[in-house]
Amino acid sequence: MNWFKKKNKKTATWISEEERLKIIEQSSKQVSRGVFFATVIIITSFLPVFMLTGQEGKLFHPLAYTKTFIMIVDALLVITLAPVLISFFMKGKFRPDHANPVNRILERIYEPIIRTVLKWRKTTLAINIIALVITIPLLKSLGTEFMPPLDEQSILFMPVTLPDVSNAEAKRILQVQDKIIKSVPEVDKVLGKAGRASTATDNSPISMIETIIMLKPKSAWRPGLTKKDIVNELDAKLQIPGVVNGWTQPIINRINMLATGIRTDVGVKVYGQNLDSIASVSERVKKVLEGTKGIADLYVEPVTGGKYLTINVRRADLSRYGLNVDDVNQTVETSLGGSTIGNTIEGRQRFSIAVRLAQEYRNSVERIKRIPLVSPAFGEIPLSAVADVAFEDGPPMINSENAMLRGAVLFNVRDRDLGSTVTEAIQKMSQAKGVLPQGYYLEWSGQYENLIRGQQTLLWIAPIVLVIIFFSLYFAFHSIREAFLSLITVPFALIGGAYMIWIWGANLSVAVAVGFIALFGIAVETGIVMVIYLNDAMKQLVTEKGNSSGTITREDLRQYVIHGAAKRLRPKLMTVCVSLFGLVPVLWASGVGTDVMKPIVLPMIGGVLTSSTHILLVTPLIFLMTKEYELRKYGKLEIHETGH
């Protein structure tokens, strides 16, 4: 009998199964609506990333698709599976929040702070506004670039020689350069080529050399050495007269050449009607740009200086020897270019057999002049008897865009951000006089072209994101005031994001902008959780004291706001910590691709820290001030349902 009483006494302290399920249902209704809308806001705030075009669109669309699909499933699970799982696993006897030592410590720290904040209202708001205002010049002082440079684990060396360089000299320069490059301990393999393959897709002249440098693993490098140090060391060793060095990476070089026609980071395209004038204008542009901080590997793309072998037939002499123009042309073509005399078959492959004079019989003008012609009347005569043979200057390659001839001044950007370097260069060009004659104009291309396009796209994407977030908040709370209260966390998220980028030494880019877009959704999510619990506290206040200015005092409002903010501290901190714990490890990640991922993560980490501080301290203050205003003006509080 005593045993039965003891057992009955123990079970009586537990809640019944019906009560447990009812509490789970009520709690799920209270939280799931807000969490569902917070998830929807994260989804919708990230949708404008799909509006990115070009390279940035191709890079970030997979990220946007992945995140969107994951969050859609997450939103559905919040209102369907989560309550069911809670009902399965949340059984037995639970300790209250204040029984948790971590919770007690956090509340003990937080409660005095929130009381001080609610007491010193103007000071708190002033500090936040000043911090926000300081961020604006900080953001403007940050450098800009199109995309963070991806470390491809290799280097592309692109030196340019004079346009009239011979095959033998280009080959000699290439061999010397490869030998010097291989002498650096960090270099594993070197592969260089001059000219182009027998294909129309690669229009490289013989004067343009491309050398791919494969590096050893970083563990085999000299201590403290970076890739930039290796490039600087190689550049110092490869100072060869008549050769202008250029340093880039294989993949980005091909992308730049295909997208903009410029093989360096930036190119100043010079448009006009005459190649000689374009060449002189390009030289003047180069002179203006010299000395600009950040500009490296500056050179003019040669549009003149090529050597052409011209053979002008003298028709009077032809008639005297009984020859015609076709006789001369056919002999020159066969002797110098080669003529096909047959084919050879090797299995499934067929090769043409061509015959021409040996190298020693065609390697100088004097030897070409002695190429024999057969005259019906006089027998064998030299080519010089009926034609003038000489080398003449001409364009090594003719480029045209927009139905106009085009030259270019090319340079890379090092030790400075792309945006400010080109901005300074443009200012120098606008201040220079006598550079452009009438009918000629400049166009800035390369990565800068992509930077401008990306900035213009982001300028109208950012307002769209904020509008989408605001309307999502309005549909969540059915109140413009509550929507604004959650949205106000967005600018304060900018503070931490800007400082984190500044501390890390990163530049503003499309990747950073995508990070900020993702940050806005996370910041609003935490704000929604806070507003839900503050509204829940107001609902408890109205239930206890009625909804009237006669029964509710300002002190009552203050106490219940403190209760709503402090007593539900754990879920808010958990929301913040989940974001941080998922993002912080990226800062210490290494390998290919991490240098693009870090700029996305940096604003999110810094922004989560400052936005959560704002939500924990300033959001309750603004909420209290709005409720005091409602009580004073309307004589009652507006209570917004936090459940379904």
DAFENCOR-V25642 format. One record per pair of residues at least 6 apart in sequence whose ideal C-beta (glycine too) atoms are under 6 Angstrom apart, sorted by the first residue. I is the first residue (numbers start at 1). J is the second residue. D is the distance in whole Angstrom. If there is no record, write none. Layout:
BEGIN
i=(I;I)
j=(J;J)
d=(D;D)
END
This chain:
BEGIN
i=(24;24;28;29;29;30;30;32;32;33;34;34;35;36;36;36;37;38;38;39;39;39;40;40;41;41;41;41;42;42;43;43;44;44;45;45;45;45;45;46;46;48;48;48;49;49;49;50;51;52;56;56;60;97;98;103;106;107;107;110;110;111;114;114;117;117;117;118;118;124;128;131;132;135;135;135;138;139;142;143;143;143;144;144;144;144;145;145;145;145;146;146;146;146;147;147;148;148;148;148;148;150;151;152;152;154;155;156;156;156;156;156;157;158;158;159;159;159;160;160;161;161;161;162;163;163;163;163;163;164;165;170;170;174;174;174;177;178;178;180;180;181;181;181;182;186;186;186;186;187;188;188;188;189;190;191;192;193;194;194;195;196;196;205;205;212;231;235;238;244;246;253;256;257;260;260;260;262;262;264;264;264;265;265;265;265;266;266;266;266;267;267;267;267;268;268;268;269;269;269;269;270;270;270;270;271;271;271;272;272;272;275;275;278;278;279;279;281;282;282;282;283;284;285;286;286;288;288;288;289;289;292;292;293;294;294;294;295;296;296;297;297;298;300;301;301;301;302;303;303;304;306;306;306;307;308;308;309;310;310;311;311;311;312;313;313;313;314;317;318;321;321;322;322;322;323;331;335;335;336;338;338;340;340;341;341;342;343;343;344;344;361;362;365;368;369;369;369;370;371;372;373;374;375;399;400;413;417;418;422;454;458;465;469;470;470;473;473;473;474;477;477;479;482;485;486;486;486;486;489;489;489;489;489;490;490;492;492;492;493;493;493;493;495;496;496;496;496;497;497;497;497;497;499;500;500;500;501;504;506;506;509;511;511;511;512;512;514;515;515;515;516;518;519;519;519;522;523;526;526;526;526;527;529;529;530;530;530;532;533;533;534;534;535;535;536;537;537;537;538;538;539;541;542;545;545;547;547;548;549;549;557;561;561;565;576;576;579;580;583;583;583;586;586;627;630;630)
j=(86;87;83;643;644;642;643;78;79;644;528;532;78;75;78;79;476;525;528;71;74;75;75;472;469;472;521;524;71;521;68;71;468;472;465;468;469;520;521;64;67;461;464;465;60;64;514;64;461;60;454;510;514;103;104;570;569;566;569;566;569;566;562;565;124;617;621;558;621;621;618;495;491;494;495;498;498;498;508;417;420;507;417;419;507;508;417;418;507;509;447;450;451;454;509;510;509;511;595;596;599;596;595;249;251;214;213;212;248;249;250;253;211;210;246;209;243;245;208;244;207;242;243;242;207;302;305;306;396;307;207;194;206;192;194;209;238;190;192;237;238;187;190;213;190;215;216;221;230;213;214;215;216;214;213;212;211;210;206;209;206;202;204;396;397;250;247;245;245;299;297;263;262;263;445;446;449;445;446;410;411;412;412;413;446;447;411;422;446;448;408;410;445;446;285;409;442;406;408;443;445;278;281;282;407;404;406;441;278;405;440;303;395;303;407;303;304;440;300;407;409;300;435;409;300;409;428;429;432;295;425;424;425;416;413;416;421;411;412;414;411;412;411;409;407;408;410;396;395;407;395;394;395;396;391;392;394;391;390;392;332;387;389;388;325;328;387;386;386;386;375;378;375;376;377;375;373;357;371;362;354;356;352;354;353;355;353;350;352;351;353;367;368;389;389;383;384;389;382;383;380;381;380;381;406;406;421;507;447;448;510;513;517;524;483;487;483;486;487;483;483;640;640;640;531;524;527;528;531;523;527;611;614;615;520;523;610;611;614;519;523;607;611;610;606;607;609;610;516;519;603;606;607;606;602;605;606;602;602;599;602;599;596;599;600;599;603;600;600;603;604;603;604;603;604;607;579;611;575;576;612;615;615;572;575;572;615;619;642;564;568;564;623;640;642;642;560;563;564;637;639;639;560;639;551;552;636;637;636;631;635;627;620;624;620;608;612;608;608;601;604;605;597;601;637;637;638)
d=(5;5;4;4;5;5;5;5;5;6;5;4;5;6;5;5;4;4;5;6;5;4;6;6;6;4;6;5;6;4;6;5;5;6;5;6;5;5;4;6;6;4;5;5;5;4;6;6;6;6;6;4;6;5;6;6;5;6;6;6;6;5;6;6;5;5;6;6;6;6;6;5;6;6;5;5;5;5;5;3;6;4;6;3;6;5;5;4;5;5;5;4;4;6;6;6;6;6;6;5;5;6;5;4;5;5;4;6;5;6;5;5;4;6;4;5;5;5;6;5;5;6;5;6;5;5;4;5;4;4;5;4;5;5;5;6;6;5;5;5;6;6;5;6;5;6;6;5;5;6;5;6;5;4;6;5;4;6;6;5;4;4;4;5;6;6;5;6;6;4;5;6;6;5;5;5;6;5;4;4;6;5;5;5;6;5;6;6;4;5;5;5;5;5;6;4;6;6;5;4;5;5;5;5;4;5;6;5;5;6;4;5;5;6;4;5;5;6;4;5;5;6;5;5;5;5;5;6;5;6;6;6;5;6;5;3;4;5;5;4;6;5;4;5;6;4;6;6;6;5;6;5;6;3;5;5;5;6;6;5;6;5;5;5;6;5;5;6;5;5;4;6;6;5;5;6;6;5;5;6;4;4;5;5;6;5;5;5;6;5;6;6;6;6;5;6;4;5;5;4;5;5;6;5;5;6;5;5;6;5;5;5;6;6;6;5;4;5;6;4;6;5;6;6;6;6;4;5;6;5;4;5;6;6;5;6;6;6;4;5;4;4;4;5;4;5;5;3;6;6;3;5;4;6;5;6;3;5;5;5;6;6;6;4;5;5;6;6;4;4;5;5;6;5;5;4;5;4;5;6;6;5;5;5;6;6;5;5;5;5;4;4;5;5;5;5;5;5;3;6;6;6;4;6;5;5;5;6;6;5;5;5;5;5;4;6;4;5;6;5;5;5;6;4;6;5;6)
END
